[in-house]
């Protein structure tokens, strides 16, 4: 749990730094890139047959890293939408 909080805090600091330096385009790239990479690595963008095959043979270690990407993307997307 503390890793999620530290990743969220790091992403928030980086996002606020980008916002203060008027680098809104980079903030969009980083947030969208982390979200798309998380979707690709989670297997959300594949068909149901492949997802079922991956779920049966997977050890479960990969899911934690995928959630780190989603948590990293949240502050960038929030600052992009509401900042």
NUSE-593013 format. One line per field, with one value per residue: residue number from 1; residue in three letters; chain; x, y, z of N, C-alpha, C in turn. Coordinates in steps of 0.05 Angstrom, whole numbers. Atoms other than C-alpha are relative to their C-alpha. Layout:
residues N
k c(NUM  ...)
r c(Ala  ...)
c c(A  ...)
nX c(X  ...)
nY c(Y  ...)
nZ c(Z  ...)
caX c(X  ...)
caY c(Y  ...)
caZ c(Z  ...)
cX c(X  ...)
cY c(Y  ...)
cZ c(Z  ...)
//
This chain:
residues 83
k c(1  2  3  4  5  6  7  8  9  10  11  12  13  14  15  16  17  18  19  20  21  22  23  24  25  26  27  28  29  30  31  32  33  34  35  36  37  38  39  40  41  42  43  44  45  46  47  48  49  50  51  52  53  54  55  56  57  58  59  60  61  62  63  64  65  66  67  68  69  70  71  72  73  74  75  76  77  78  79  80  81  82  83)
r c(Unk  Unk  Unk  Unk  Unk  Unk  Unk  Unk  Unk  Unk  Unk  Unk  Unk  Unk  Unk  Unk  Unk  Unk  Unk  Unk  Unk  Unk  Unk  Unk  Unk  Unk  Unk  Unk  Unk  Unk  Unk  Unk  Unk  Unk  Unk  Unk  Unk  Unk  Unk  Unk  Unk  Unk  Unk  Unk  Unk  Unk  Unk  Unk  Unk  Unk  Unk  Unk  Unk  Unk  Unk  Unk  Unk  Unk  Unk  Unk  Unk  Unk  Unk  Unk  Unk  Unk  Unk  Unk  Unk  Unk  Unk  Unk  Unk  Unk  Unk  Unk  Unk  Unk  Unk  Unk  Unk  Unk  Unk)
c c(A  A  A  A  A  A  A  A  A  A  A  A  A  A  A  A  A  A  A  A  A  A  A  A  A  A  A  A  A  A  A  A  A  A  A  A  A  A  A  A  A  A  A  A  A  A  A  A  A  A  A  A  A  A  A  A  A  A  A  A  A  A  A  A  A  A  A  A  A  A  A  A  A  A  A  A  A  A  A  A  A  A  A)
nX c(16  -16  -11  20  1  -25  1  19  -13  -21  13  12  -21  -9  22  1  -24  7  20  -13  -18  17  -6  25  -1  -14  17  19  -14  -8  24  12  -18  1  26  0  -18  13  21  -12  -13  20  13  27  4  -2  25  7  -15  -28  1  5  -24  -20  8  -5  -29  -15  -7  12  -20  1  22  -9  -13  20  14  -18  3  25  -3  -17  14  23  -4  -3  26  16  -10  5  28  10  -21)
nY c(-24  -24  -5  -15  -28  -13  -4  -21  -25  -6  -9  -26  -20  -3  -14  -28  -12  -5  -21  -25  -8  -3  22  15  20  23  12  16  23  19  12  18  22  19  14  19  22  16  15  21  21  14  19  -9  -6  25  14  16  25  -4  -8  25  16  -13  2  28  7  -22  3  -22  -20  -23  -18  -21  -20  -13  -19  -22  -18  -14  -20  -21  -16  -14  -29  -14  -2  -20  -27  -7  -6  -20  -19)
nZ c(0  -1  27  16  -10  8  29  4  -9  20  24  -6  0  27  14  -9  12  28  1  -6  21  24  18  1  20  -11  -21  15  10  -21  -11  20  5  -22  1  23  -6  -20  14  17  -17  -16  17  5  28  16  1  -23  1  -9  -28  -15  1  -17  -28  -10  -1  -12  -29  -16  -8  19  -6  -19  16  16  -17  -4  23  -2  -22  10  20  -11  -5  26  13  -15  5  28  3  -18  -8)
caX c(0  56  84  19  19  92  81  19  58  116  69  33  98  121  52  53  124  101  42  85  133  75  91  18  33  84  36  -15  37  61  -9  -38  24  22  -52  -44  16  -22  -81  -35  3  -61  -88  -151  -141  -138  -194  -230  -196  -127  -147  -173  -110  -66  -107  -99  -24  -5  30  -2  62  49  -16  19  62  2  -33  29  22  -51  -36  20  -27  -83  -51  -31  -100  -133  -87  -98  -174  -184  -118)
caY c(0  48  38  62  124  139  130  174  228  224  231  289  326  313  335  399  413  405  450  504  503  508  441  420  382  338  326  301  255  225  214  185  144  113  98  66  26  2  -19  -57  -93  -111  -148  -106  -92  -166  -213  -257  -321  -294  -263  -330  -365  -313  -317  -393  -394  -329  -327  -261  -222  -176  -146  -106  -70  -54  -21  21  49  65  100  138  162  187  254  272  259  298  357  354  355  401  440)
caZ c(0  15  -55  -85  -41  -57  -132  -128  -90  -140  -199  -166  -155  -226  -252  -211  -236  -308  -293  -262  -320  -370  -400  -409  -472  -436  -379  -430  -462  -397  -368  -432  -444  -375  -382  -451  -429  -368  -412  -459  -403  -365  -425  -430  -503  -525  -543  -493  -515  -504  -438  -413  -435  -401  -337  -332  -343  -307  -239  -218  -208  -268  -241  -186  -237  -280  -222  -209  -279  -268  -202  -236  -291  -245  -222  -293  -320  -263  -272  -347  -339  -279  -273)
cX c(17  13  -19  -1  25  0  -20  12  21  -13  -13  21  10  -22  -1  24  -5  -20  12  19  -15  6  -25  0  15  -16  -21  13  6  -25  -14  18  0  -26  -1  18  -11  -22  12  11  -20  -14  -29  -6  2  -27  -5  15  28  1  -4  25  22  -7  5  29  17  5  -12  19  -2  -21  8  14  -19  -14  18  -2  -26  1  18  -14  -22  6  3  -26  -18  10  -6  -30  -9  20  2)
cY c(25  6  16  29  15  5  22  27  8  11  27  22  5  15  29  15  6  23  27  10  3  -21  -18  -22  -25  -15  -18  -25  -20  -14  -19  -24  -21  -15  -20  -24  -19  -17  -23  -22  -15  -21  8  3  -25  -13  -18  -26  3  8  -24  -17  12  -3  -28  -6  22  -5  22  22  26  20  23  22  16  21  24  20  16  22  23  19  18  30  16  5  20  28  9  9  24  22  23)
cZ c(0  -27  -17  8  -9  -30  -6  7  -20  -25  4  -1  -28  -16  7  -11  -29  -2  6  -21  -27  -21  -1  -21  10  21  -14  -11  21  12  -19  -6  22  0  -22  5  21  -12  -16  18  16  -17  -6  -29  -18  0  24  1  11  29  18  1  17  29  11  3  14  30  17  8  -17  8  18  -16  -17  17  7  -23  1  22  -8  -19  12  5  -26  -14  15  -4  -29  -3  17  7  -17)
//
